Amino acid sequence: MVSSMCSFCVLHPLMLYAIAIAVLLSVMLALASVTGNRRVGPARGASMNLPFESGILPVGSAHLRLPVQYYLIAVFFVIFDAEAVFLFSWATVARQAGWQGYAAVLLFLGFLAIALAYLWRSGGLEWGPTQRLTRKVL
């Protein structure tokens, strides 16, 4: 009896929260459908079939060819951002981790430094256009 009462006490606020969110979403959708503009036929216009771009009519194709460096920078950001998450979580327990935790973090930072040096040396961090090597004709 006590365990079922405790589980109800734990789940009760969560159920109330879920019900409140469902009611709020229902009210918002109902108000949007009641107060929204209704255009049918020619009054709808061709612009209603286009994606909304902050009031600017789209020009050209939405399919852009981005350079590979763009994706490399995004991947590097994710990798080094994940590194920051690990370091911040380590910083909260640095005293409890002791010297063994400190050595593990230094090893982790060493691996990241090696990875960064490799990226730097291989040209992964170069953004501009690359120069082509040309032979001089004598």
N, CA, C and O of each residue as an XYZ file, in Angstrom:
552
protein
N       0.832     -1.200      0.000
C       0.000      0.000      0.000
C       0.867      1.250      0.000
O       0.586      2.217     -0.709
N       1.927      1.217      0.807
C       2.787      2.394      0.921
C       3.558      2.624     -0.367
O       3.714      3.771     -0.788
N       4.051      1.550     -1.014
C       4.835      1.719     -2.236
C       3.977      2.253     -3.388
O       4.450      3.055     -4.194
N       2.718      1.812     -3.467
C       1.853      2.326     -4.523
C       1.499      3.789     -4.263
O       1.340      4.562     -5.208
N       1.374      4.175     -3.003
C       1.089      5.565     -2.666
C       2.288      6.451     -3.004
O       2.120      7.571     -3.488
N       3.506      5.943     -2.746
C       4.704      6.724     -3.058
C       4.871      6.889     -4.564
O       5.259      7.961     -5.028
N       4.583      5.842     -5.330
C       4.700      5.963     -6.780
C       3.660      6.950     -7.325
O       3.935      7.678     -8.278
N       2.472      6.973     -6.721
C       1.469      7.950     -7.129
C       1.946      9.364     -6.798
O       1.746     10.285     -7.590
N       2.579      9.543     -5.624
C       3.069     10.865     -5.225
C       4.162     11.355     -6.166
O       4.269     12.551     -6.437
N       4.972     10.422     -6.662
C       6.046     10.802     -7.573
C       5.488     11.125     -8.953
O       5.929     12.086     -9.584
N       4.529     10.344     -9.430
C       3.998     10.522    -10.773
C       2.897     11.575    -10.859
O       2.603     12.067    -11.949
N       2.291     11.925     -9.746
C       1.187     12.884     -9.752
C       1.597     14.235    -10.355
O       0.897     14.713    -11.247
N       2.685     14.876     -9.922
C       3.053     16.160    -10.542
C       3.395     16.018    -12.022
O       3.116     16.920    -12.812
N       3.994     14.897    -12.400
C       4.334     14.676    -13.803
C       3.073     14.547    -14.657
O       3.016     15.074    -15.768
N       2.078     13.856    -14.148
C       0.812     13.725    -14.884
C       0.109     15.072    -14.989
O      -0.447     15.398    -16.038
N       0.128     15.858    -13.916
C      -0.475     17.190    -13.967
C       0.229     18.069    -14.988
O      -0.419     18.824    -15.713
N       1.539     17.975    -15.050
C       2.316     18.751    -16.016
C       1.948     18.338    -17.441
O       1.733     19.199    -18.294
N       1.872     17.040    -17.710
C       1.527     16.550    -19.048
C       0.115     16.986    -19.443
O      -0.120     17.351    -20.595
N      -0.809     16.950    -18.509
C      -2.173     17.392    -18.798
C      -2.207     18.888    -19.081
O      -2.905     19.329    -19.994
N      -1.462     19.671    -18.308
C      -1.422     21.118    -18.531
C      -0.833     21.442    -19.900
O      -1.325     22.343    -20.579
N       0.196     20.737    -20.313
C       0.795     20.964    -21.629
C      -0.189     20.596    -22.734
O      -0.314     21.326    -23.718
N      -0.892     19.469    -22.582
C      -1.863     19.057    -23.590
C      -2.996     20.074    -23.715
O      -3.431     20.381    -24.825
N      -3.475     20.597    -22.590
C      -4.536     21.609    -22.618
C      -4.032     22.881    -23.287
O      -4.733     23.466    -24.112
N      -2.819     23.314    -22.936
C      -2.261     24.527    -23.521
C      -2.092     24.383    -25.034
O      -2.435     25.299    -25.782
N      -1.572     23.252    -25.488
C      -1.426     23.033    -26.927
C      -2.769     23.000    -27.635
O      -2.905     23.543    -28.731
N      -3.754     22.373    -27.028
C      -5.089     22.315    -27.638
C      -5.691     23.703    -27.762
O      -6.281     24.030    -28.791
N      -5.553     24.520    -26.732
C      -6.083     25.884    -26.776
C      -5.370     26.702    -27.847
O      -6.016     27.439    -28.591
N      -4.058     26.583    -27.934
C      -3.308     27.345    -28.936
C      -3.708     26.937    -30.354
O      -3.903     27.804    -31.206
N      -3.834     25.644    -30.620
C      -4.234     25.195    -31.952
C      -5.672     25.598    -32.279
O      -5.971     25.965    -33.415
N      -6.553     25.531    -31.295
C      -7.939     25.928    -31.531
C      -8.029     27.421    -31.829
O      -8.738     27.828    -32.749
N      -7.321     28.232    -31.061
C      -7.346     29.675    -31.318
C      -6.745     30.008    -32.671
O      -7.242     30.900    -33.358
N      -5.700     29.322    -33.065
C      -5.082     29.585    -34.364
C      -6.021     29.217    -35.499
O      -6.076     29.926    -36.505
N      -6.754     28.134    -35.361
C      -7.666     27.743    -36.438
C      -8.882     28.659    -36.500
O      -9.424     28.879    -37.583
N      -9.323     29.197    -35.371
C     -10.485     30.084    -35.354
C     -10.125     31.471    -35.854
O     -10.882     32.063    -36.623
N      -8.981     32.001    -35.433
C      -8.641     33.379    -35.765
C      -7.798     33.511    -37.026
O      -7.545     34.633    -37.466
N      -7.353     32.409    -37.624
C      -6.485     32.477    -38.800
C      -7.205     32.936    -40.048
O      -8.428     32.846    -40.150
N      -6.415     33.436    -41.008
C      -6.977     33.862    -42.298
C      -7.383     32.651    -43.112
O      -6.724     31.612    -43.093
N      -8.488     32.812    -43.829
C      -8.945     31.740    -44.703
C      -9.039     32.309    -46.120
O      -9.851     33.189    -46.405
N      -8.197     31.787    -46.985
C      -8.241     32.201    -48.387
C      -8.463     30.966    -49.239
O      -7.827     29.930    -49.044
N      -9.363     31.098    -50.171
C      -9.681     29.969    -51.047
C      -9.652     30.444    -52.488
O      -9.931     31.610    -52.769
N      -9.319     29.553    -53.393
C      -9.351     29.871    -54.818
C      -8.293     30.868    -55.213
O      -7.169     30.816    -54.714
N      -8.652     31.814    -56.139
C      -7.661     32.778    -56.637
C      -7.181     33.742    -55.548
O      -6.087     34.295    -55.658
N      -7.976     33.947    -54.511
C      -7.547     34.856    -53.442
C      -6.365     34.277    -52.668
O      -5.641     35.003    -51.987
N      -6.181     32.970    -52.781
C      -5.081     32.324    -52.062
C      -3.751     32.817    -52.599
O      -2.842     33.083    -51.813
N      -3.605     32.948    -53.897
C      -2.392     33.480    -54.499
C      -1.280     32.445    -54.584
O      -1.269     31.441    -53.871
N      -0.354     32.726    -55.476
C       0.766     31.799    -55.680
C       1.753     31.851    -54.524
O       2.465     30.881    -54.266
N       1.796     32.986    -53.826
C       2.770     33.113    -52.750
C       2.433     32.230    -51.556
O       3.295     31.984    -50.711
N       1.216     31.756    -51.472
C       0.846     30.890    -50.357
C       1.450     29.490    -50.511
O       1.529     28.742    -49.537
N       1.869     29.138    -51.710
C       2.473     27.836    -51.937
C       3.983     27.848    -51.745
O       4.622     26.796    -51.775
N       4.555     29.026    -51.550
C       5.998     29.152    -51.367
C       6.341     29.099    -49.881
O       5.518     29.475    -49.047
N       7.539     28.640    -49.541
C       7.934     28.649    -48.134
C       8.110     30.074    -47.643
O       8.498     30.957    -48.407
N       7.824     30.296    -46.371
C       7.935     31.636    -45.796
C       9.393     31.937    -45.507
O      10.040     31.204    -44.758
N       9.914     32.993    -46.083
C      11.306     33.387    -45.894
C      11.366     34.822    -45.387
O      11.996     35.673    -46.015
N      10.731     35.093    -44.281
C      10.746     36.418    -43.653
C      10.241     37.497    -44.595
O      10.739     38.622    -44.559
N       9.278     37.188    -45.426
C       8.695     38.188    -46.308
C       9.465     38.411    -47.586
O       9.077     39.258    -48.390
N      10.543     37.681    -47.802
C      11.349     37.850    -49.002
C      11.009     36.722    -49.962
O      11.002     35.551    -49.582
N      10.730     37.079    -51.202
C      10.439     36.054    -52.200
C      11.718     35.287    -52.515
O      12.758     35.901    -52.752
N      11.662     33.960    -52.521
C      12.868     33.179    -52.791
C      13.326     33.338    -54.234
O      12.513     33.429    -55.154
N      14.647     33.370    -54.414
C      15.233     33.501    -55.739
C      16.157     32.311    -55.953
O      17.003     32.023    -55.107
N      16.009     31.640    -57.043
C      16.886     30.519    -57.352
C      16.485     29.258    -56.603
O      15.403     29.170    -56.023
N      17.376     28.300    -56.632
C      17.121     27.012    -56.017
C      17.573     27.017    -54.556
O      18.497     27.740    -54.183
N      16.921     26.213    -53.752
C      17.310     26.098    -52.346
C      18.424     25.081    -52.163
O      18.968     24.947    -51.067
N      18.762     24.375    -53.205
C      19.811     23.363    -53.126
C      21.163     24.021    -53.375
O      21.516     24.334    -54.512
N      21.905     24.224    -52.303
C      23.223     24.838    -52.398
C      24.294     23.773    -52.254
O      24.127     22.808    -51.508
N      25.361     23.949    -52.949
C      26.507     23.054    -52.790
C      27.509     23.762    -51.903
O      28.210     24.680    -52.329
N      27.560     23.317    -50.667
C      28.496     23.915    -49.725
C      29.830     23.192    -49.811
O      29.868     21.989    -50.067
N      30.919     23.912    -49.600
C      32.224     23.252    -49.656
C      32.404     22.269    -48.501
O      31.757     22.381    -47.460
N      33.286     21.316    -48.707
C      33.534     20.280    -47.711
C      34.050     20.899    -46.414
O      33.767     20.376    -45.335
N      34.789     21.983    -46.491
C      35.338     22.623    -45.296
C      34.229     23.060    -44.344
O      34.417     23.060    -43.128
N      33.097     23.424    -44.882
C      31.971     23.819    -44.040
C      31.568     22.671    -43.125
O      31.352     22.869    -41.930
N      31.467     21.480    -43.684
C      31.080     20.315    -42.891
C      32.201     19.906    -41.939
O      31.937     19.454    -40.824
N      33.449     20.062    -42.373
C      34.568     19.741    -41.496
C      34.574     20.642    -40.267
O      34.787     20.174    -39.148
N      34.343     21.920    -40.476
C      34.304     22.851    -39.345
C      33.155     22.481    -38.413
O      33.305     22.560    -37.194
N      32.018     22.081    -38.961
C      30.886     21.677    -38.125
C      31.225     20.441    -37.301
O      30.888     20.374    -36.119
N      31.887     19.467    -37.912
C      32.262     18.255    -37.190
C      33.298     18.577    -36.124
O      33.221     18.059    -35.010
N      34.265     19.426    -36.452
C      35.278     19.813    -35.457
C      34.626     20.528    -34.289
O      35.001     20.308    -33.138
N      33.656     21.380    -34.573
C      32.961     22.073    -33.491
C      32.267     21.077    -32.570
O      32.341     21.207    -31.348
N      31.599     20.090    -33.144
C      30.907     19.088    -32.325
C      31.903     18.322    -31.476
O      31.662     18.091    -30.292
N      33.025     17.924    -32.072
C      34.032     17.162    -31.327
C      34.581     17.980    -30.179
O      34.636     17.489    -29.052
N      34.988     19.209    -30.428
C      35.600     20.003    -29.382
C      34.572     20.561    -28.408
O      34.921     20.924    -27.285
N      33.324     20.633    -28.816
C      32.274     21.009    -27.890
C      31.995     19.863    -26.921
O      31.750     20.089    -25.736
N      32.035     18.647    -27.425
C      31.880     17.479    -26.549
C      33.031     17.406    -25.559
O      32.848     16.986    -24.417
N      34.207     17.811    -25.993
C      35.365     17.866    -25.084
C      35.092     18.830    -23.938
O      35.430     18.534    -22.792
N      34.496     19.959    -24.223
C      34.186     20.925    -23.169
C      33.182     20.340    -22.175
O      33.279     20.604    -20.976
N      32.228     19.558    -22.654
C      31.255     18.926    -21.759
C      31.961     17.977    -20.801
O      31.668     17.971    -19.605
N      32.889     17.177    -21.317
C      33.626     16.257    -20.456
C      34.481     17.010    -19.442
O      34.572     16.608    -18.282
N      35.105     18.100    -19.876
C      35.959     18.848    -18.946
C      35.140     19.541    -17.868
O      35.554     19.579    -16.709
N      33.990     20.087    -18.229
C      33.154     20.732    -17.212
C      32.607     19.714    -16.221
O      32.509     19.994    -15.026
N      32.252     18.538    -16.715
C      31.760     17.518    -15.787
C      32.890     17.026    -14.891
O      32.650     16.714    -13.724
N      34.116     16.948    -15.404
C      35.258     16.565    -14.574
C      35.544     17.644    -13.536
O      35.907     17.332    -12.401
N      35.385     18.903    -13.912
C      35.705     20.004    -13.001
C      34.811     19.989    -11.764
O      35.216     20.467    -10.704
N      33.614     19.452    -11.884
C      32.725     19.417    -10.722
C      33.162     18.385     -9.688
O      32.833     18.510     -8.509
N      33.903     17.365    -10.124
C      34.344     16.315     -9.195
C      35.863     16.213     -9.155
O      36.402     15.146     -8.859
N      36.554     17.298     -9.447
C      38.018     17.250     -9.546
C      38.667     16.851     -8.222
O      39.615     16.066     -8.217
N      38.182     17.369     -7.120
C      38.789     17.027     -5.824
C      38.544     15.564     -5.461
O      39.436     14.899     -4.934
N      37.349     15.060     -5.736
C      37.053     13.672     -5.413
C      37.808     12.709     -6.335
O      38.141     11.599     -5.921
N      38.079     13.116     -7.570
C      38.769     12.248     -8.517
C      40.239     12.086     -8.162
O      40.850     11.062     -8.470
N      40.797     13.082     -7.524
C      42.185     12.989     -7.087
C      43.170     13.030     -8.246
O      42.861     13.491     -9.345
N      44.390     12.520     -7.951
C      45.448     12.552     -8.956
C      45.168     11.613    -10.119
O      45.590     11.874    -11.245
N      44.470     10.538     -9.855
C      44.144      9.602    -10.923
C      43.201     10.262    -11.937
O      43.369     10.088    -13.144
N      42.220     11.011    -11.454
C      41.327     11.750    -12.344
C      42.060     12.846    -13.093
O      41.773     13.111    -14.260
N      43.019     13.491    -12.409
C      43.810     14.539    -13.049
C      44.645     13.949    -14.182
O      44.745     14.539    -15.258
N      45.245     12.779    -13.937
C      46.048     12.124    -14.974
C      45.166     11.718    -16.149
O      45.587     11.828    -17.301
N      43.951     11.249    -15.876
C      43.041     10.859    -16.952
C      42.653     12.065    -17.806
O      42.562     11.962    -19.029
N      42.426     13.203    -17.161
C      42.065     14.410    -17.913
C      43.260     14.898    -18.724
O      43.089     15.352    -19.856
N      44.457     14.814    -18.171
C      45.640     15.205    -18.939
C      45.829     14.297    -20.148
O      46.193     14.776    -21.221
N      45.587     12.994    -19.997
C      45.668     12.072    -21.114
C      44.613     12.419    -22.168
O      44.901     12.403    -23.364
N      43.405     12.729    -21.729
C      42.317     13.129    -22.626
C      42.692     14.390    -23.397
O      42.498     14.459    -24.611
N      43.229     15.391    -22.692
C      43.647     16.621    -23.359
C      44.820     16.374    -24.303
O      44.932     17.024    -25.343
N      45.686     15.442    -23.943
C      46.791     15.096    -24.836
C      46.286     14.509    -26.148
O      46.768     14.868    -27.223
N      45.314     13.605    -26.058
C      44.730     13.037    -27.279
C      44.069     14.128    -28.123
O      44.180     14.123    -29.349
N      43.388     15.052    -27.468
C      42.754     16.143    -28.218
C      43.788     17.055    -28.867
O      43.591     17.531    -29.984
N      44.892     17.296    -28.161
C      45.959     18.128    -28.734
C      46.582     17.434    -29.944
O      46.893     18.085    -30.941
N      46.763     16.128    -29.862
C      47.308     15.371    -30.997
C      46.334     15.431    -32.174
O      46.752     15.601    -33.320
N      45.047     15.290    -31.895
C      44.041     15.368    -32.961
C      44.019     16.751    -33.594
O      43.907     16.872    -34.814
N      44.124     17.789    -32.783
C      44.144     19.150    -33.314
C      45.396     19.386    -34.149
O      45.326     20.011    -35.207
N      46.547     18.891    -33.680
C      47.786     19.044    -34.451
C      47.683     18.316    -35.786
O      48.143     18.824    -36.809
N      47.084     17.133    -35.782
C      46.903     16.392    -37.028
C      46.013     17.168    -37.995
O      46.318     17.274    -39.183
N      44.906     17.711    -37.475
C      44.005     18.492    -38.326
C      44.715     19.713    -38.891
O      44.530     20.063    -40.057
N      45.509     20.345    -38.081
C      46.224     21.534    -38.498
C      47.232     21.190    -39.588
O      47.312     21.881    -40.604
N      48.008     20.115    -39.378
C      49.033     19.731    -40.337
C      48.431     19.212    -41.644
O      49.002     19.428    -42.713
N      47.288     18.533    -41.572
C      46.687     17.979    -42.786
C      45.900     19.019    -43.574
O      45.432     18.736    -44.677
N      45.750     20.220    -43.017
C      45.052     21.287    -43.736
C      43.554     21.273    -43.532
O      42.827     21.930    -44.276
N      43.078     20.546    -42.548
C      41.644     20.485    -42.293
C      41.078     21.783    -41.770
O      39.869     22.001    -41.842
N      41.924     22.649    -41.245
C      41.448     23.922    -40.698
C      41.603     25.075    -41.686
O      41.281     26.217    -41.361
N      42.093     24.782    -42.887
C      42.245     25.823    -43.899
C      40.908     26.080    -44.564
O      40.268     25.141    -45.038
N      40.482     27.302    -44.608
C      39.179     27.637    -45.151
C      39.258     28.152    -46.589
O      38.375     27.874    -47.401
N      40.290     28.885    -46.892
C      40.386     29.528    -48.203
C      40.673     28.547    -49.319
O      40.893     27.360    -49.079
N      40.669     29.056    -50.553
C      40.948     28.188    -51.698
C      42.406     27.725    -51.663
O      43.288     28.445    -51.193
N      42.638     26.540    -52.157
C      43.992     26.006    -52.173
C      44.694     26.421    -53.449
O      44.065     26.529    -54.502
N      45.978     26.652    -53.361
C      46.783     27.024    -54.513
C      47.217     25.748    -55.242
O      47.667     24.792    -54.612
N      47.086     25.740    -56.513
C      47.531     24.601    -57.306
C      49.016     24.769    -57.628
O      49.485     25.861    -57.949
N      49.722     23.677    -57.533
C      51.131     23.700    -57.904
C      51.234     23.600    -59.413
O      50.666     22.693    -60.022
N      51.949     24.522    -60.011
C      52.118     24.493    -61.461
C      53.605     24.343    -61.767
O      54.465     24.836    -61.038
N      53.871     23.661    -62.845
C      55.255     23.482    -63.286
C      55.619     24.611    -64.220
O      54.823     25.057    -65.046
N      56.829     25.048    -64.062
C      57.329     26.069    -64.976
C      57.868     25.380    -66.226
O      58.650     24.432    -66.148
N      57.438     25.870    -67.357
C      57.896     25.311    -68.618
C      59.091     26.120    -69.068
O      59.015     27.343    -69.191
N      60.199     25.434    -69.314
C      61.420     26.124    -69.765
C      61.466     26.284    -71.235
O      62.425     26.843    -71.765
